[in-house]
Amino acid sequence: MALVLTEEQSMLRDSARGLISDKAPVSHLRSLRDSRDPAGFSKELWHSFAEMGFAGLLVPEEFGGSGLGFMEAGIVMEEIGRTLMPSPFLATSVVAASALNRGGNAAQKSEYLPKVSNGSLLATLAIDEGAKHRPLQTSLQAVRAGNGFKLSGAKALVVDGHVADLFIIAARTAGAAGEREGLTLFLVNPKAKGVSIERTIMVDAHNAARIELANVEVNADSVLGEVDQGAALLDGVLDIGRGAVAAEMVGLSEEVFNRTVEYLKNRKQFGKLIGEFQALQHRAAELYVDIEITRAATMKALQALDTDVAKAASSVAVAKARAGTTATRAVQEGVQMHGGMGMTDQFDIGFFMKRARVCEELFGDASYHTEQLARARGY
Amino acid sequence: MSETEDVDLEQFRNETRAWLESNCPPEMRKPATSDADVFWGGRNTKFASEPQRIWFERMRDKGWTVPDWPKEYGGGGLSAAEHKVLRAEMGRIGARPPLSSFGIWMLGPALLKYGNEAQKKEHLPKIAAGLIRWCQGYSEPNAGSDLASLQTRAESDGDDFVITGSKIWTSYANYADWIFCLVRTDSAAKKHDGISFILFDMNSKGVTTKPILLISGYSPFCETFFDGVRVPKSHVVGTVNRGWDVAKYLLQHERAMISGMGERGVGRPLGQIAADSVGSDAQGKLDDSMLRGRIASFDVDEAALAACAERAVDLAKAGQAHPAFSSAMKYYGTELNKRRYEILMSAGGVDALEWESERSRQGARPRAWLRTKANSIEGGTTEVMLGIVAKRILDLPGA
């Protein structure tokens, strides 16, 4: 497979870009933030996403989806990254849809996946508990009770947590924090007794929540995948999420870079365009190369996921680590090269910096993924 | 890609894999350990080993020293997709290139694009068969980064040019049979417009070479002097005074080649090499956490660059490549290779400081480390590459 878009993929990109740049430029995020929108995203736009087949992009056709791959999901994520559009696409259509499709039994798939495809169900994975992404440190307890389980514990950075219709919760059914054995995924109704949800207003004005579970009862049918053996399912789902966030960061990096280069070509100081200064030219050129390399690494990771999710871990670690450092560099250079303008809220550049910071933490930062690669290579 | 093409390509993969399996000697399935272990071809060449000879001859006979060149010029006639498969299959078993050659990497592509039929027929098959070893006459003492200011003169005399001047940093000029050379054929024109690209035999009367001793203690480069060297005008490639077009095109290939230097993705992981000398803790982690972090960051960047190199080839095939992208790759690849050797020196510690001993293979590591410092200078400095990216890709003003 070549690391270039096929004709069909280019068409998908064009239609996603058309819709997103038209209906959700950065001003869309700004107005959701300024109006303190209760949902935090546009339901009308989400409806359009469903109509265009994006909501169920990864869902097999038999469940009403488009049956496309991770490369295609990455294409949509990249366009989302360009305008910072708040959308349930990542949590519902990429992460939760993959968890349900890969881990679900026939009944679970036919109950939830058609609703993901038609945009009527929002779902999200609840994984992180501490300040940093450490999936194996999961300690939210699920103890057997009668025919089912009782869940107790807390989760943070639950994307779309306050609007979700379904939580997919990583819990510990056996073993101790840090162990691979004993992890189980549960499908939990956010309205169930004992669930409390606090919407957290985040630096990037995108949706997130902290949730707490106090003896929440679920029946045995709520287990997604196998009891105690959830780590492998979780690894795959998280890698899919990582690949998607890396793609979002590529879009974000490229957009902030394009805006910065444009500024260098228009802003005059000392009687010259500032883009004539070699000190800035070389920094811009280095950043361009960084972004191109990260784009290739991200495509490679998405391609690896399409080939075999279970064997994509190293490629995904490389992509997410690179995407984190590249986006961080892109937004810092973006603000610096825009000078005082870059510091103002009125100017959009700051939105990119804030979103990059959140994307960096989502599903593991550059340090986490660099560490994973070192371990995989045995040193 | 159609299904029949997919099936054909899969068949080609299977056949190639089987052929490589039975024809690539085991000794040729690991990276060369020294320059002497690399086969460069040429009139006076000798094989360093029997496996090296066998591997070269078998690959040559299939046209796979230059797999994607047309068969009529000694190539393998492979399509871009087949060539990618061959590279992947060679990579899979760690097979090294059977022939290293500036003729293959630099002159060949330029001749294929700018050469006339007689020049292609004369030179390409000899490059493919490793019969003639080429060197590159580009830089001069006063024309380094500012290459187009070169002063070596070629004066018209009947059917010949008479060439006088000197070149510097001519790689392996003392071993080369022929040179491809930039000369000034019009000193009145603007600096880019009076240059011609010409080929001649290094045995010609008036050519002398003098190796330059480098900080590595080796002399891979020479000074090359031309004192009234007579060369037929028919040896000019492309149009007289339009040699800069050829030169730039060739530089793109040279930069692509240099960006690929270093042992990316083959052999043992850097972290494990480091563990040999630094040691590991009880959990198997390298016993120097800062060095471990540097190595892991390097590994991330190296893997990402490999993806980018793969994508660059795919983009070129799809006709979507930016012609200046090789400058981007050259900049990053050479800086990365320098990082690799800084890490190897840190990891080696005291052991990496020995300069003359059997134990250190005559200081192989420190000499290689010093050699890498030229990577970001030769073929256009990092600063020149960044300038090209700024001007030609980003279209920044006044660059």
Contacts between the chains, C-beta under 8 A, distances in Angstrom:
chain1	res1	chain2	res2	distance
A	2	B	314	4.0
A	2	B	317	7.1
A	2	B	318	7.0
A	3	B	307	6.8
A	3	B	310	5.7
A	3	B	311	3.8
A	3	B	314	4.9
A	3	B	315	7.9
A	4	B	311	7.0
A	4	B	314	4.9
A	4	B	315	5.7
A	4	B	318	4.9
A	4	B	320	6.3
A	261	B	394	5.6
A	261	B	396	7.2
A	264	B	396	6.3
A	265	B	395	7.7
A	265	B	396	6.8
A	265	B	397	6.2
A	272	B	398	7.6
A	273	B	397	4.7
A	273	B	398	7.4
A	275	B	396	4.4
A	275	B	397	5.0
A	275	B	398	7.7
A	275	B	399	7.8
A	276	B	396	7.4
A	276	B	397	5.1
A	276	B	398	3.9
A	276	B	399	7.4
A	278	B	387	7.5
A	278	B	399	7.8
A	281	B	386	7.1
A	281	B	387	6.9
A	281	B	390	3.8
A	281	B	394	7.8
A	281	B	396	5.3
A	281	B	399	5.4
A	282	B	383	7.1
A	282	B	386	4.4
A	282	B	387	7.5
A	282	B	390	6.9
A	284	B	390	6.2
A	284	B	394	5.9
A	284	B	396	6.7
A	285	B	328	7.8
A	285	B	331	7.8
A	285	B	385	7.9
A	285	B	386	4.1
A	285	B	387	7.5
A	285	B	389	3.8
A	285	B	390	4.7
A	285	B	393	7.8
A	285	B	394	6.6
A	286	B	331	7.9
A	286	B	386	6.5
A	288	B	328	7.1
A	288	B	389	6.0
A	288	B	393	6.5
A	288	B	394	6.1
A	289	B	328	4.6
A	289	B	331	6.3
A	289	B	332	5.3
A	289	B	389	6.8
A	292	B	308	6.2
A	292	B	325	7.8
A	292	B	328	6.5
A	293	B	301	7.6
A	293	B	304	4.9
A	293	B	305	5.7
A	293	B	307	7.5
A	293	B	308	4.4
A	293	B	332	6.5
A	294	B	304	6.4
A	295	B	308	7.9
A	295	B	311	7.9
A	296	B	304	6.8
A	296	B	307	4.1
A	296	B	308	3.8
A	296	B	310	7.2
A	296	B	311	4.1
A	297	B	303	6.9
A	297	B	304	3.7
A	297	B	307	4.7
A	297	B	308	7.2
A	299	B	307	7.1
A	299	B	311	6.7
A	300	B	307	3.9
A	300	B	310	7.4
A	300	B	311	7.9
A	314	B	303	7.5
A	315	B	303	7.7
A	317	B	300	7.7
A	318	B	300	5.3
A	318	B	303	4.5
A	318	B	304	5.6
A	318	B	307	7.8
A	319	B	304	7.6
A	321	B	300	4.7
A	322	B	300	6.0
A	322	B	301	7.3
A	322	B	304	4.8
A	369	B	300	7.6
A	370	B	293	7.3
A	370	B	296	4.5
A	370	B	297	5.9
A	370	B	299	8.0
A	370	B	300	5.5
A	371	B	296	6.8
A	373	B	296	5.8
A	373	B	299	5.7
A	373	B	300	6.0
A	373	B	303	7.8
A	374	B	271	6.3
A	374	B	285	7.8
A	374	B	292	6.3
A	374	B	295	7.2
A	374	B	296	4.0
A	374	B	299	7.2
A	377	B	269	4.5
A	377	B	271	5.5
A	377	B	272	7.4
A	377	B	299	6.6
A	378	B	269	7.0
A	378	B	271	7.0
A	378	B	272	6.2
A	378	B	284	6.9
A	379	B	269	6.6
A	379	B	271	2.8
A	379	B	272	5.6
A	379	B	274	6.8
A	379	B	275	5.5
A	379	B	280	7.3
A	379	B	284	7.6
A	379	B	285	7.0
A	379	B	286	4.9
A	379	B	292	6.6
A	379	B	295	6.9
